[in-house]
Amino acid sequence: MTALQLSPIGIISSCYKEKFGIPRQPGLVPAAMAELILGDEFGEESVRGLEGFSHIWINFIFHETQAQGWKPMVRPPRLGGNEKVGVFASRSTFRPNPIGLSAVELLCVEIRKGRVVLHLAGCDLLDGTPVLDIKPYLPYADIIPNAGGGFAETKPEALLEVVFSEEAELQCKQADQRIDHVKVGGCASIKVLITQVLQLDPRPAYQSTNKDSSESDRIYAMKLHDFDLKWRYYDNNKIKVLALEKES
Ligand code: SAM
C-alpha cells in the first residue's frame, strides 16, 4: 500500500507533563484544560464555523510512545492488566500507526497574536502532543445510544477518597494564583483538578488490584502544570495529597 506522509496541524499545551497520571480517556477529568495551538499556516478561516460545536474530535500522534513500537496483543487496564486482547480491540497507545482519537469539549476559539488557539476541556493528552486533524463532533451521527461497550461497558468509577495535607491545601491556593488557565465554574481550582485525577487511581491496573503491604509507605508522584504532585495511599481506598512541590 502507498505510504501517506502526514504533518501535524498543531500542538497541544496541556497540564499533563508526563504520561503517568493522565486519565485513560477524555471526559474523565473535566477540570483538565488544554490548548490546541494551530500552526501559522492554519489561519482564522480554517476554523470558521467551529465555535458552534460544543465538542470536537482530535486525531493525534502518540509521540511519547511511538518509538516503542507495537505488539498484536495488549493488556488493557480495564481487564486488570492481566488479560490480553488484540491491539485493534483496545485503545492502547502502542499501535502499528501511533494515532489517537479523543472527543473533547471546545470551550472557545481564540486568535492570539494571529494564531488560532482552541481552548479545550477534559483532555487525555500529554503536553506537546502533535495533532493531525480536527473534526466537529456531530451528535446526530456520533452518539449511538444502543452501542455495546465490549469489556469496557461502563465508565471507570472515581472510587478513591482524596484528602489534602495542610501544606498541600496552601500550595493549591498558591498554584491557583500562579497558574491562570485552570478554570472550574469560572474559578481557578487546582484542588478540583488534583482530586479528579487522583480519584481515578493513576496506578497501573496490576498495582491497584494486587496491593502489597508496603503500599502505605510508598510515595507516588506525577508532574502536573509546573509542580510535582506527591501523594500516598492509606486505608485501602483513600489518598492523602502530601505536597505540590515546585522547582525553585
Ligand atoms: N482517547 C485516545 C484514544 O482512544 O485513542 C487515547 C486513549 S489512550 C488509552 C490515553 C492515554 O494515552 C493517556 O492515559 C496517556 O497515558 C497516553 N497519552 C496521551 N498523550 C500521549 C502522547 N502524546 N504520547 C503517548 N501517550 C500519550
Residues whose N, C-alpha, C, O or C-beta is under 5 A from the ligand:
A	BS01	SAM	K19 I22 P23 R24 Q25 P26 I61 F62 H63 E64 T65 R91 S92 T93 I99 G100 L101 S102 D124 L125 L126 T129
